[in-house]
Amino acid sequence: MDCKEEEKMIPAFLQDDLDSKELEQFIKHIDECPECKEELSIQFLVSEGLEQLEAGNNFNLQNALAARLEDAQYQVKVRHGLQYTLLCLEVAVGVAILIALIIAFRF
């Protein structure tokens, strides 16, 4: 995807509203594109910063954004792990069914 499409995804990222593929693609692009990462920082500051300031809280924008991105990367890894596990289970069930059919037709 290009930068304009990725920038359109920033609000959805900030609202945790990206599906697995979109999230993975977004994180990869943000890691590789300093301009989009800067735009993410700006939008994050506006959305989260105002909220924190209104609540009277102090916060470090860079640390908060880094934590949000690390959490998103972790979510992508967990989803990949779950997809792999599901695939393995589907294969195991298929093999079990095949074995059951072979045994049933032998007798």
C-alpha positions in Angstrom: 0.0 0.0 0.0 1.0 3.6 -0.4 1.4 6.2 2.2 -2.0 7.9 1.6 -3.8 4.6 2.2 -1.7 3.9 5.3 -2.4 7.4 6.7 -6.1 6.8 6.3 -5.7 3.7 8.6 -4.2 5.7 11.4 -7.5 6.6 13.1 -8.6 3.0 12.9 -5.3 1.9 14.4 -5.7 4.3 17.3 -9.2 3.0 17.9 -8.0 -0.6 17.8 -10.3 -1.2 14.8 -8.0 -2.9 12.3 -8.4 -6.6 11.4 -5.4 -8.9 11.5 -4.2 -8.4 7.9 -4.7 -4.6 8.1 -2.8 -4.4 11.4 0.1 -6.4 10.2 0.4 -4.4 7.0 0.0 -1.1 8.9 2.7 -2.0 11.4 5.1 -3.1 8.7 4.6 0.1 6.8 5.0 2.3 9.9 8.2 0.5 10.8 9.6 1.2 7.3 8.2 4.7 6.6 9.4 7.6 8.8 6.9 10.0 7.2 3.9 7.8 8.1 5.4 7.2 11.6 5.6 10.9 12.1 2.0 11.3 11.0 1.0 8.5 13.4 2.9 10.4 16.2 1.1 13.6 15.4 -2.4 11.9 15.4 -1.5 10.0 18.5 -0.5 13.2 20.3 -3.7 14.9 19.3 -6.0 12.0 20.3 -4.2 10.6 23.4 -2.4 13.7 24.4 -5.5 15.8 24.7 -7.2 13.1 26.7 -4.3 12.8 29.1 -3.9 16.5 29.5 -7.6 16.9 30.2 -7.4 14.2 32.9 -4.4 16.0 34.4 -2.1 13.1 33.7 1.6 13.4 32.6 2.7 11.1 29.9 5.6 10.5 27.5 4.3 10.4 23.9 7.2 8.4 22.5 6.9 5.8 25.2 3.1 5.6 25.0 3.2 5.2 21.2 6.1 2.7 21.3 4.0 0.6 23.8 1.0 0.8 21.5 3.0 -0.4 18.5 4.7 -3.2 20.6 1.3 -4.3 21.7 0.0 -4.3 18.1 3.1 -6.4 17.0 2.4 -8.8 19.8 -1.3 -9.1 18.7 -0.1 -9.9 15.2 2.3 -12.6 16.5 -0.4 -14.2 18.7 -2.9 -14.2 15.7 -0.3 -15.9 13.5 0.3 -18.5 16.3 -3.4 -19.1 16.6 -3.8 -19.4 12.8 -1.0 -21.9 12.7 -2.4 -23.9 15.6 -5.8 -24.0 13.9 -4.3 -25.2 10.7 -2.4 -28.0 12.6 -5.7 -29.0 14.3 -7.5 -29.0 11.0 -4.9 -31.3 9.5 -4.9 -33.6 12.5 -8.7 -33.9 12.3 -8.5 -34.6 8.6 -5.9 -37.3 9.2 -8.1 -38.8 12.0 -11.1 -38.9 9.8 -9.1 -40.5 7.0 -7.8 -43.1 9.3 -11.3 -43.8 10.7 -12.6 -44.2 7.1 -9.8 -46.5 6.2 -10.4 -48.7 9.2 -14.2 -48.6 8.7 -13.9 -49.8 5.1 -11.4 -52.5 5.9 -14.0 -54.3 8.1 
